[in-house]
């Protein structure tokens, strides 16, 4: 029989044995701020209804509900992406 001269196979281990969390405390704080901005945008969208179904209320088509609130929500989601991607050096 021939002897096997191949090196032993070791299980693959990650090169970086960093045990810390992928996101830091500042990232989570920024994410909470972003969540607050998103909630604010949805609150700005509310309202504009009418209790009487026979009357149509045009107040649901005002600037706050149609333009401002969606911009605030999108800005909140953009801020969330920033909060996740931002790296804080120690």
Protein Blocks (a to p, Z undefined) as FASTA:
>chain_A
ZZdfbdcddddddfblcfbdfbdfklmmmmmmmmmmmmmmmmmmgghiafblkbccfklm
gfklmmmmmmmmmmmmmmmmmmmmpccdZZ
